[in-house]
Each structure stands twice: as C-alpha cells, then as structure tokens.
Amino acid sequence: MPLCHSLRLVASVGALLLGCALSACADPRPAALALRETAPRAISAPLANPGMGIYLSGTLDPDSVPPDAWFADIVSIGYFRDDWSRLQPDGPGTAHFDEYFGPIFDLWVNRWGKRVAFRFMSSNMHSRQRYATPEWVFDRGVPSVVHRGLYMDEQVDPVFWDEPYLEIQEQFIADLGRYLDGRPGLEFIDIGSIGEWGEMHLSRWTGEELAETGFTESRYVAAYRRIIDAFARAFPRTRVFLNVGDYAAVNDYAALRGLHFRQDGLTPFGPSADVGKRFYHSYSRRGVICNYELHSSYEEMRQKGWGVRETLEKGLEDPISYLHINLMWYPELLQAPEEVKEAVTDAAARIGFRFHLTRLRCNEVARTRPGRAGRLVLEQTWRNAGVAPCYDSYALWWGLVDARGKVAAESIAFPEQPTTLWWPGEDVVLKGMLAVPGGTPPGVYRLKVAMVKPEEPGLHIELSMEGRDSEGRYDLGGVRVEPAPAGREVAYREGFEGGLAGWVAMQGMSVRTGPAAKSGRSCLLVTGRQPGAAWNYAALGSPLPIAPYSRYQLSCWMKVDSIDSLNPPYLKVAFHDADGKWLTNFSTNQYDLARMGSWQHLVGYAEASPEAAVAYFAVEKGGLENAVAASICLDDVVLELLESP
C-alpha cells in the first residue's frame, strides 16, 4: 500500500520536525545519469531457432543438399510423409522402426545437423500401394471402402470412425511415441490417422459410402478427438500438428490438448477453408503454432498462373512458424529459377519470431571498488520482426567480456513481459541492470547479450542482429570500468540517540524515545491503539534523497512487547519520484511473533527505478483491520547503498 496515504496525516508535522536534518530543504531531484544510446543493426538472414523453420520433403540421397546449395542454410527440416503400412506391414507389435528411422536420423540429424518431421497416413491417394493402412488391419475385422488411387486402380481405406480401427490405431500411435517421442532432432509429427492424407476431409468418399458405413458428423468429430488424445498421450515432448479444416470442434479440442495447427492448401488466394483468418490469428496467441504447406508444385502453379511470391506473401499474412516449400524435388531445386530462390529466401527470413534489440541506453562507465559493486543500466527496446509469436519463455544473458574473452560480470534476467508475449510488430520496453563486481580490474570491456533458456544449457536463440560471436552472444559495444571514488555508503542511519529524528506517529499511536535500546542509550518506542485508519504505526515524515538505478539494503532492529493482531509488523520503505508520485514499496522480513519480546534483526532489499528520487520509511501493520493495540521498539534503522551506476 502506498505510504503517501498515511503520510498525508503527518506531512506538515514531519516537515517542521525534520527541518533540514535530512536535506529535506534541498531539491531532491537527482542528477541525470548520462546514458549512451545504441541501435544494433538488424540482419535479414533466416534464423534457425526452436519451434520454427522452412522444410522440404525428406530425401536419403546424401548428395541432394551440397554445402554450397542456395537452400542449404534455409531448409532446416526434412519432412517424411509415408504410408502406415511401410512401418508396420506384418502385424501388431512388429513395426520396422529401426530399419525405417535409422537412415533418416543418421543423414539428416547426425550428418547434416538438421531436424526431421513425420506423418504416417492411413489413406493416401498418391500411394503406389493398394494398402496405405496395413492389410492385416482389415484381416482383424476393420471395415473398409475401396477407392481409386492416382496410381492404383484400387486402394483399400478403413472406416475411420469404426471402434476396432480406433483401437488398433491408438496402439500404433502409442508404439510410435515410445520409439520417437523426445528423440533429439525430431521437430514434429503430424496426425495422419483420419481422412485423405490425414487431412480433415474425405474427398474420395461418396454419400452412399458415408451412409453405408454409419458416418455422422458427431462420430467423425468424436473419432478425431480420440486420435488427438492418443497423440497427446504418446508425444508429450514432441510438437504434434493437426491438419485443420472446417471442423471447429476438432480444431479447438486439439488446441486444448496442446496440439498445433497445419494446413496443406496454401494458394495465392489464401489457405483452404480460410483457416489463417478463421483460426491461426486467434489461436496463435493461445500458444498454438501454425504451419503451412503449398497447395501445388511450382510446375502446377505455373500452369494455373499462380505466382510463387504472391502465394508466399499470402501465407505470411498469417502467424506461421513453419512452411513446407514443396515446389520441386531436389535436382530441380538446385537449379531453381531466380523467382523461386528470391521468394523462398525472403519467406525464410520472415517466418516465426525474429527478436531484435532496436535500442539500448547504457552508461559508458561503471565505477566499482572493493566491497561495492558498480552497475550498468540497461534500458532496452526489443521488437519481434517476424510474423509469428515465440512459443517458449527465454531469458536474457548480459555480460562484460575482457580482451581475452573472460567474462568479468554476468547476469540472467527473465523479462517482465515474457518472450511468449512479444507479439509481431510490437515494441517491448525493458529495464534491467548488470552488476559489476567490486574490485573488477579497470579497463575496457565488451558488453554482450544473448537470449538463452537456463533449463537447456548451450541453447542460444539466434537474434536478428549483427555481432554474433561463436558462443551465440551479440556485441553491443565497449564499456569502461573505473575505480569509484571514496564516499558515503549509508544513505540513512538512525539510532535515536538524539531524539525522535523526525519519526511521527500514526492516528491513535504515540512515539517517544525509550531506554530499552538494542544499542546505545535509546530507541524509538511506538505505543497506542491504532484504530484501523492507516497501514502504519509510525513513519519518517519527510523524504530522504536516494539514487536512481541503485540497489539498497534496508534493515532495522525491532522488538514487539505486545500486540493484539495476527499481522506481524515490519519496516517498509516507499520510493517516490521527484514530483512526489508513489512508485513502489519494499519491505524487510516480518517480525516473528512467536519470539515476542526479543530483539530481532529485520532485513530487506530495494531496487530504485530510474524515476526514483526520494524514500519514506514506516513501521508497517501489514493490513487494514480493526483497532490494534501495540507496543513496538525500533532501533538502528539503516538504508545502505549496495550497488549504483
């Protein structure tokens, strides 16, 4: 609670009592701290960060992506989409997981240092097999419908909403999760269990087939939700994507279960079912990652008169973090037309999140001496220049590095506005400090910043900025460390040896000096019955000048002889700006009423913001309540400067 409410009762009295003893007669406005402003230069290169990326259909040809290929650093994920029957042709419990996944992970993850993603389909009109779903599934009683494929006269598809099919598919998903979930290099997996290609439609099904197999929209939605549950159980550490469409109840359920959205029909007129505007924008702010695949290949787009850049620009209107550039196969991609190279490169530099420190204000000099740290003020403006949110909570590492590369000062700061709320196109203003240890050798150091996740050592997020070093840190210029001049370290100290020293009582209370001191000859004795009209028992009635951007230790000795309240008292300091506006409070720990009658040392810490100019002290009640009778002794009140610029 702001101290100003209580101090209105005693302001005039406090001014008379204090006079100039605490420099109250001087202008308390602090001298402005000189800050250097820098604007780190942005880069336009694609970023390789978790939870985003350009991907292409997977290959097992080690020569497909030569190191000098124009897309070698753009395509970060190999995407493998295959029939379920390729993994489990012989029956339940006989999956060929090692044979299938081993070569893929060896080439893409181990040799190329990239990531992989998968979808396994139960229905696939592009398959050159009669059974995308293993034949043995139908031998176990799952009903089927025969369709014509693009390359096959007959393909056998299961009835997706049939109970035996769902049971078998759930077991397959569980087996797949036990093998793949959380495996290094696995980026995501798609749901491929229902619909054509695992997408949310039944394009080859006739009305008669639907009627004969007992289709209803409710059964279809219920089956989808059941499969969603199976993937959520099987892949708790892996991103799972649902191909979204018109079934809002399915989409919403997937989001609730922690799954993400994908759409495989991006055209220059937008995606199928207009999912971007209908679902992506709102759900992306709920933590749902969004993903597009192009509707057609480059040759098909040319035949239709669709431009590659126009199509990708349309997709970038939506908050996408992944993009499948399924324009052509690798040999053709190596010789792609310039329009393809330019459009894909531009899209790669815009998808996902792109954090950029656009403005930094920092003092050029940090002054330290043994026993007292210096401080670097870090007033920052960040911008997400990408099209999508960030879906993880990252921290900022700040450090000073000497000429030999040794870190002389460092800190981890968790942004007050988490990185998951750094929305595209919006500025985020942060204020931070870097403490420079006392006794740091004088000299010029490099100020560096990195975005990290402390829970994953070694992970450094790529920023859209110049100056990245080999350890993922970004150089922001030089800072001098100089010896601090000798000076007073205690901003306030009062032992009440000379009287009340400007301390005044709140309504119903009285203050006087008493002999039962912790040290010296006297202490402040606060007694009476507080009627519940204020938050405090007693207060220092006039402001004490303080230094902005600084850290203080607040301490006192307190003894409670009697109190009829369950709220323990404590010491509080309130910071105000130079115009008297209350900013915030800081407190010591509470007095332990279980040891009433003993002197207890109470300690707390206070951070002075850039606006802070003056401080007030009070013996705090801890709450507004009915009348409280108390007898409290206060002694040796100290506000000590610990760190300052």
ChimeraX attribute file (.defattr): number of C-alpha atoms within 10 A of each C-alpha:
attribute: neighborCount
match mode: 1-to-1
recipient: residues
	/A:1	16
	/A:2	16
	/A:3	24
	/A:4	17
	/A:5	13
	/A:6	21
	/A:7	25
	/A:8	11
	/A:9	16
	/A:10	20
	/A:11	17
	/A:12	12
	/A:13	16
	/A:14	20
	/A:15	16
	/A:16	12
	/A:17	17
	/A:18	20
	/A:19	13
	/A:20	12
	/A:21	12
	/A:22	16
	/A:23	14
	/A:24	16
	/A:25	13
	/A:26	9
	/A:27	9
	/A:28	18
	/A:29	17
	/A:30	16
	/A:31	9
	/A:32	9
	/A:33	14
	/A:34	12
	/A:35	16
	/A:36	12
	/A:37	14
	/A:38	15
	/A:39	14
	/A:40	19
	/A:41	13
	/A:42	16
	/A:43	15
	/A:44	15
	/A:45	15
	/A:46	23
	/A:47	24
	/A:48	20
	/A:49	17
	/A:50	17
	/A:51	16
	/A:52	25
	/A:53	25
	/A:54	27
	/A:55	22
	/A:56	23
	/A:57	20
	/A:58	19
	/A:59	17
	/A:60	13
	/A:61	9
	/A:62	11
	/A:63	10
	/A:64	16
	/A:65	19
	/A:66	11
	/A:67	11
	/A:68	9
	/A:69	13
	/A:70	16
	/A:71	18
	/A:72	14
	/A:73	18
	/A:74	21
	/A:75	24
	/A:76	23
	/A:77	26
	/A:78	25
	/A:79	21
	/A:80	16
	/A:81	17
	/A:82	18
	/A:83	24
	/A:84	23
	/A:85	23
	/A:86	19
	/A:87	21
	/A:88	19
	/A:89	19
	/A:90	15
	/A:91	14
	/A:92	14
	/A:93	10
	/A:94	10
	/A:95	19
	/A:96	14
	/A:97	15
	/A:98	10
	/A:99	10
	/A:100	12
	/A:101	13
	/A:102	10
	/A:103	13
	/A:104	18
	/A:105	22
	/A:106	13
	/A:107	16
	/A:108	21
	/A:109	18
	/A:110	14
	/A:111	10
	/A:112	15
	/A:113	13
	/A:114	19
	/A:115	22
	/A:116	23
	/A:117	21
	/A:118	20
	/A:119	21
	/A:120	24
	/A:121	25
	/A:122	25
	/A:123	28
	/A:124	26
	/A:125	21
	/A:126	14
	/A:127	18
	/A:128	15
	/A:129	18
	/A:130	22
	/A:131	24
	/A:132	26
	/A:133	27
	/A:134	23
	/A:135	18
	/A:136	16
	/A:137	22
	/A:138	17
	/A:139	10
	/A:140	12
	/A:141	10
	/A:142	19
	/A:143	18
	/A:144	18
	/A:145	16
	/A:146	15
	/A:147	18
	/A:148	13
	/A:149	19
	/A:150	13
	/A:151	13
	/A:152	14
	/A:153	11
	/A:154	16
	/A:155	23
	/A:156	23
	/A:157	27
	/A:158	23
	/A:159	21
	/A:160	24
	/A:161	21
	/A:162	18
	/A:163	13
	/A:164	17
	/A:165	20
	/A:166	21
	/A:167	12
	/A:168	15
	/A:169	21
	/A:170	21
	/A:171	15
	/A:172	20
	/A:173	21
	/A:174	18
	/A:175	16
	/A:176	17
	/A:177	22
	/A:178	13
	/A:179	15
	/A:180	17
	/A:181	19
	/A:182	16
	/A:183	13
	/A:184	12
	/A:185	16
	/A:186	21
	/A:187	24
	/A:188	22
	/A:189	24
	/A:190	23
	/A:191	24
	/A:192	26
	/A:193	27
	/A:194	24
	/A:195	24
	/A:196	20
	/A:197	26
	/A:198	20
	/A:199	22
	/A:200	21
	/A:201	16
	/A:202	14
	/A:203	10
	/A:204	16
	/A:205	15
	/A:206	11
	/A:207	9
	/A:208	9
	/A:209	15
	/A:210	14
	/A:211	10
	/A:212	10
	/A:213	15
	/A:214	12
	/A:215	17
	/A:216	12
	/A:217	9
	/A:218	11
	/A:219	14
	/A:220	20
	/A:221	18
	/A:222	15
	/A:223	20
	/A:224	27
	/A:225	19
	/A:226	16
	/A:227	22
	/A:228	26
	/A:229	17
	/A:230	20
	/A:231	26
	/A:232	21
	/A:233	15
	/A:234	23
	/A:235	22
	/A:236	14
	/A:237	15
	/A:238	19
	/A:239	21
	/A:240	26
	/A:241	26
	/A:242	25
	/A:243	21
	/A:244	24
	/A:245	22
	/A:246	15
	/A:247	15
	/A:248	13
	/A:249	13
	/A:250	21
	/A:251	24
	/A:252	16
	/A:253	16
	/A:254	25
	/A:255	20
	/A:256	13
	/A:257	14
	/A:258	18
	/A:259	26
	/A:260	26
	/A:261	26
	/A:262	25
	/A:263	25
	/A:264	20
	/A:265	16
	/A:266	23
	/A:267	22
	/A:268	19
	/A:269	12
	/A:270	21
	/A:271	23
	/A:272	16
	/A:273	15
	/A:274	16
	/A:275	20
	/A:276	28
	/A:277	14
	/A:278	13
	/A:279	21
	/A:280	24
	/A:281	18
	/A:282	13
	/A:283	19
	/A:284	23
	/A:285	17
	/A:286	15
	/A:287	19
	/A:288	22
	/A:289	29
	/A:290	27
	/A:291	28
	/A:292	25
	/A:293	22
	/A:294	23
	/A:295	22
	/A:296	19
	/A:297	15
	/A:298	19
	/A:299	12
	/A:300	12
	/A:301	18
	/A:302	12
	/A:303	9
	/A:304	10
	/A:305	10
	/A:306	17
	/A:307	17
	/A:308	23
	/A:309	18
	/A:310	15
	/A:311	20
	/A:312	23
	/A:313	17
	/A:314	17
	/A:315	26
	/A:316	21
	/A:317	14
	/A:318	23
	/A:319	26
	/A:320	28
	/A:321	27
	/A:322	22
	/A:323	29
	/A:324	21
	/A:325	23
	/A:326	17
	/A:327	23
	/A:328	16
	/A:329	15
	/A:330	17
	/A:331	11
	/A:332	10
	/A:333	18
	/A:334	18
	/A:335	12
	/A:336	16
	/A:337	10
	/A:338	9
	/A:339	12
	/A:340	18
	/A:341	18
	/A:342	13
	/A:343	17
	/A:344	21
	/A:345	20
	/A:346	17
	/A:347	21
	/A:348	27
	/A:349	23
	/A:350	20
	/A:351	27
	/A:352	35
	/A:353	31
	/A:354	28
	/A:355	23
	/A:356	23
	/A:357	23
	/A:358	19
	/A:359	17
	/A:360	21
	/A:361	18
	/A:362	24
	/A:363	18
	/A:364	18
	/A:365	21
	/A:366	24
	/A:367	24
	/A:368	26
	/A:369	19
	/A:370	11
	/A:371	10
	/A:372	19
	/A:373	23
	/A:374	27
	/A:375	25
	/A:376	25
	/A:377	25
	/A:378	18
	/A:379	18
	/A:380	20
	/A:381	17
	/A:382	17
	/A:383	21
	/A:384	26
	/A:385	24
	/A:386	23
	/A:387	22
	/A:388	30
	/A:389	29
	/A:390	29
	/A:391	22
	/A:392	14
	/A:393	14
	/A:394	20
	/A:395	19
	/A:396	19
	/A:397	20
	/A:398	23
	/A:399	24
	/A:400	27
	/A:401	20
	/A:402	17
	/A:403	10
	/A:404	7
	/A:405	10
	/A:406	11
	/A:407	15
	/A:408	15
	/A:409	17
	/A:410	18
	/A:411	14
	/A:412	17
	/A:413	16
	/A:414	16
	/A:415	16
	/A:416	11
	/A:417	12
	/A:418	14
	/A:419	20
	/A:420	16
	/A:421	17
	/A:422	22
	/A:423	19
	/A:424	19
	/A:425	14
	/A:426	12
	/A:427	17
	/A:428	20
	/A:429	16
	/A:430	14
	/A:431	16
	/A:432	20
	/A:433	20
	/A:434	24
	/A:435	24
	/A:436	26
	/A:437	20
	/A:438	17
	/A:439	18
	/A:440	19
	/A:441	14
	/A:442	14
	/A:443	14
	/A:444	18
	/A:445	22
	/A:446	20
	/A:447	24
	/A:448	22
	/A:449	21
	/A:450	23
	/A:451	22
	/A:452	23
	/A:453	19
	/A:454	14
	/A:455	8
	/A:456	8
	/A:457	8
	/A:458	11
	/A:459	16
	/A:460	21
	/A:461	21
	/A:462	21
	/A:463	25
	/A:464	26
	/A:465	19
	/A:466	15
	/A:467	18
	/A:468	17
	/A:469	11
	/A:470	7
	/A:471	10
	/A:472	19
	/A:473	22
	/A:474	22
	/A:475	20
	/A:476	18
	/A:477	15
	/A:478	17
	/A:479	19
	/A:480	16
	/A:481	22
	/A:482	18
	/A:483	18
	/A:484	17
	/A:485	9
	/A:486	7
	/A:487	6
	/A:488	8
	/A:489	13
	/A:490	13
	/A:491	16
	/A:492	16
	/A:493	14
	/A:494	18
	/A:495	23
	/A:496	25
	/A:497	19
	/A:498	11
	/A:499	15
	/A:500	19
	/A:501	19
	/A:502	19
	/A:503	24
	/A:504	26
	/A:505	24
	/A:506	26
	/A:507	19
	/A:508	17
	/A:509	20
	/A:510	17
	/A:511	20
	/A:512	17
	/A:513	21
	/A:514	17
	/A:515	14
	/A:516	16
	/A:517	23
	/A:518	19
	/A:519	14
	/A:520	13
	/A:521	14
	/A:522	21
	/A:523	27
	/A:524	27
	/A:525	23
	/A:526	24
	/A:527	22
	/A:528	20
	/A:529	19
	/A:530	23
	/A:531	16
	/A:532	17
	/A:533	15
	/A:534	22
	/A:535	21
	/A:536	29
	/A:537	30
	/A:538	29
	/A:539	25
	/A:540	23
	/A:541	28
	/A:542	30
	/A:543	24
	/A:544	19
	/A:545	24
	/A:546	23
	/A:547	26
	/A:548	23
	/A:549	23
	/A:550	21
	/A:551	22
	/A:552	22
	/A:553	20
	/A:554	23
	/A:555	24
	/A:556	22
	/A:557	24
	/A:558	28
	/A:559	25
	/A:560	23
	/A:561	16
	/A:562	14
	/A:563	19
	/A:564	12
	/A:565	17
	/A:566	11
	/A:567	18
	/A:568	18
	/A:569	26
	/A:570	25
	/A:571	29
	/A:572	24
	/A:573	25
	/A:574	23
	/A:575	30
	/A:576	26
	/A:577	21
	/A:578	16
	/A:579	12
	/A:580	14
	/A:581	15
	/A:582	19
	/A:583	16
	/A:584	19
	/A:585	18
	/A:586	18
	/A:587	22
	/A:588	21
	/A:589	17
	/A:590	20
	/A:591	22
	/A:592	17
	/A:593	18
	/A:594	8
	/A:595	12
	/A:596	14
	/A:597	15
	/A:598	16
	/A:599	19
	/A:600	18
	/A:601	16
	/A:602	19
	/A:603	18
	/A:604	19
	/A:605	17
	/A:606	23
	/A:607	17
	/A:608	23
	/A:609	19
	/A:610	16
	/A:611	18
	/A:612	27
	/A:613	26
	/A:614	26
	/A:615	25
	/A:616	20
	/A:617	27
	/A:618	25
	/A:619	23
	/A:620	24
	/A:621	25
	/A:622	18
	/A:623	16
	/A:624	15
	/A:625	15
	/A:626	12
	/A:627	15
	/A:628	20
	/A:629	17
	/A:630	20
	/A:631	18
	/A:632	21
	/A:633	25
	/A:634	28
	/A:635	27
	/A:636	22
	/A:637	19
	/A:638	19
	/A:639	25
	/A:640	19
	/A:641	21
	/A:642	17
	/A:643	26
	/A:644	23
	/A:645	26
